[in-house]
């Protein structure tokens, strides 16, 4: 049986430095979504602006340790269009 990839909860991806949900890295952002009644409280966006190489909190500048638990959790956040393709691949 294939083990499914669990989508992280909002609490899994909150910044440990300031408790916000506003991550950015080169070409991507993960932000808190407005409360629209969905179970997923975040949104993944592809952006054209420059950004840091690793996930960094836009609110306080906290940097997720590359390869660490938080880095993996934020990287698992999917855009709605990526839902059928599985987790986003990050090099």
C-alpha positions as CSV (number, residue, x, y, z in Angstrom):
1,X,0.0,0.0,0.0
2,X,1.3,3.4,-0.9
3,X,1.6,5.9,1.9
4,X,-0.2,9.1,1.1
5,X,1.4,12.5,1.6
6,X,-0.5,14.4,4.3
7,X,-1.1,18.1,3.7
8,X,0.2,20.0,6.7
9,X,-2.2,21.9,9.0
10,X,-2.0,25.7,9.5
11,X,-0.3,25.1,12.8
12,X,2.4,23.0,11.1
13,X,3.4,25.9,9.0
14,X,3.1,28.9,11.4
15,X,6.4,30.8,12.0
16,X,7.9,29.8,15.4
17,X,9.4,33.3,15.6
18,X,6.2,35.3,15.4
19,X,3.3,32.9,14.8
20,X,2.4,34.4,11.4
21,X,1.8,32.5,8.2
22,X,3.7,34.5,5.5
23,X,6.5,32.5,4.0
24,X,8.5,33.4,0.9
25,X,11.3,31.9,-1.1
26,X,12.5,32.4,-4.7
27,X,9.4,32.2,-6.9
28,X,7.0,31.1,-4.2
29,X,4.9,32.4,-1.3
30,X,2.8,30.6,1.3
31,X,0.3,32.9,2.9
32,X,-2.6,32.6,5.3
33,X,-5.9,32.5,3.3
34,X,-8.9,34.4,4.4
35,X,-11.4,32.4,6.4
36,X,-13.6,31.1,3.6
37,X,-14.9,28.1,5.5
38,X,-12.4,25.7,3.9
39,X,-10.3,23.4,6.0
40,X,-7.1,24.6,4.4
41,X,-6.2,27.9,5.9
42,X,-3.2,28.8,3.6
43,X,-2.5,29.4,0.0
44,X,0.5,28.6,-2.2
45,X,1.3,31.1,-4.9
46,X,3.9,31.2,-7.6
47,X,5.4,34.7,-7.9
48,X,7.8,36.4,-10.2
49,X,9.4,38.6,-7.6
50,X,12.9,37.7,-6.3
51,X,13.1,36.2,-2.8
52,X,15.4,34.3,-0.6
53,X,16.6,30.9,-1.6
54,X,15.1,29.2,1.5
55,X,11.7,29.7,3.2
56,X,11.8,32.9,5.2
57,X,9.1,34.5,7.2
58,X,8.0,37.8,5.6
59,X,6.8,39.2,9.0
60,X,9.9,38.7,11.2
61,X,12.7,37.3,8.9
62,X,12.8,33.9,10.6
63,X,14.5,31.4,8.3
64,X,13.4,27.7,8.1
65,X,16.4,25.4,8.4
66,X,17.0,23.8,5.0
67,X,16.0,20.1,5.2
68,X,14.4,20.6,8.6
69,X,10.9,19.8,9.7
70,X,9.5,23.3,9.1
71,X,11.1,23.4,5.7
72,X,9.4,20.1,4.7
73,X,6.0,21.2,6.1
74,X,6.0,24.5,4.2
75,X,7.2,22.8,1.1
76,X,4.3,20.3,1.3
77,X,1.7,23.2,1.0
78,X,0.0,22.8,-2.4
79,X,-1.7,25.2,-4.7
80,X,-5.2,24.2,-5.5
81,X,-4.1,23.4,-9.1
82,X,-1.4,21.1,-7.8
83,X,-3.8,19.0,-5.8
84,X,-3.9,16.2,-8.3
85,X,-0.2,16.2,-9.0
86,X,0.9,15.6,-5.4
87,X,3.3,17.8,-3.4
88,X,5.2,20.5,-5.1
89,X,8.7,19.4,-6.0
90,X,11.5,21.5,-4.7
91,X,15.1,21.1,-5.7
